[in-house]
Amino acid sequence: MLSIKTTFLLMTKSTFRNNIISSGHGLPPTNTLSITYNYYHTIFLSRIAMKIAIVSHIVLDSIRDTEGKTTQSLGGPACYCGLTAKQFGFEVILATKVGKKDFSHANINVLRDHGININEHQMVDSATTKFELIINNKDSRDLFLLSKCLPLTVEDIQTIQTDCWLVSPVIDEVPTNILAAIVKDGGKKNFVMLDPQGYLRSIDLKKASSSRRILLLDHLSLDLSGITAIKVDKEELAALTGGLQGLEGMQFLHSTKGVRFVISTVNNVVHLLHNKLLYSVKVDVNTSDYTGAGDILSAAFCCSYLKEKDPLWAICFAAGTVRAALETKLTGLNKIPSKSEIEHNAYYYYGTVTFQKL
C-alpha cells in the first residue's frame, strides 16, 4: 500500500482537485484549494528536489535599450533557464564554460547566491562568450558576437547525473555529437528539451570588425531523434521544416520527427502541440526588453511538466512565468519573477487557455 506521501507525490493538481470532489466533502473555493495543494506540494517536493542539467554557455551580455541606455548583465540560457528552474525547486547543474580571465568572482558569487555553482574545470583559457544586443523596438533587435568560448566536449557531460536535460546553445558550443550523447543518456526521466537557437546562428564574415553581427540560417539539418520537447520561434520552425510555418510546421516536427511536445511562439502567442491537441495561450505584455523570455519559457515548461506530468499545467506555468518576468519591466536577469507571481499567472492561464483538437 502506498504511503500518504507517495500517493500525494503521484498526484497532479487536477487529480488532487478530483479526489477532493469524489471524497464527498465538496470543492472548497479555488484559492483554498490552491493553497492546500501548494502547501503539501512545497513540503514534499522540496525534500526530493529533481535535477535539471542545462547545456549552454554562460554569456556576458551588453544590452542597449531603445533609449540608448546600456546594461551589463549575466545572460544566456545557462543563467535564465537556471534561475527559473531554481524557482521551481530544481537543483541546477550546468554544462558550460567561461573564461578564467574575464569571468569575475562577482559573477561567480551572483550565481552561487542563487544556488548555481561554477567549478574550476569549467573555467578555461579562453574568453567568455559575449554578446552585444541592440534593441531597436519591440519587434526588432540586432545581436553581435564580441567573443566566443571553447565548445563543450564529451568529458564535460559524461559524469553528469540528472533527471532531465535542457539543451540550448547560444552559438557553436554544443556540437551535434554532444547532443547525440545527451539524447542517448536521456536523464532519469528520459526527458530532453531542445531550444535550437544557437544552431541557427552564424557570423557575418563580411564585417571586418571585432564585433560581428549574428545572422540566422534559413535551413538547418538537425537530427531530432530522441528529443522529447522543442521550443521554436517562426524562423527556427521554418529552418527545421524546410520552410513550413504555423500548425503545419509543428505537426511536421511532432509526427514526422517524433518530438512529443512542440512549443511554438508567434506574435505573443505560445502554442503547444501534444497528442493531436493544440493548446494556445496569449502572453501580451508591452515591454522594451524580451531578452531571455524564450529561455524562461523553456525552463518553466520543462520543470512544470516533470513535476506535474500534465501538459496543460506545464504550458500554463510556462506562459505564466514569461508573463510574470516581462511584467517586471526589468532588464537582464533582474526580470526573473517570484514564485508567487508565477503561480498567480499560471492559475489565470489555466482558465483562459484555448484548445483545438486535430
Secondary structure, DSSP 8 states (H G I E B T S, - for coil): ---HHHHHHT--HHHHHHHHHHTTS----HHHHHHHHHHHHHHHHHTT--EEEEES--EEEEEE-TTS-EEEEEESHHHHHHHHHHHTT-EEEEE--EETTTS-HHHHHHHHHTT----GGGEESS--EEEEEEEEETTEEEEEEEE------GGGTTT---SEEEE--SSS-S-HHHHHHHHHH-TTTT-EEE-THHHHEEE-TT--SSSEEEEE-S------TT--EEEEEHHHHHHHHTS--HHHHHHIIIIIS--SEEEEEETTEEEEEETTEEEEEE-----S--TTHHHHHHHHHHHHHHHH--HHHHHHHHHHHHHHHHHT---GGGG---HHHHHHHHHHHHHH-EEEE-
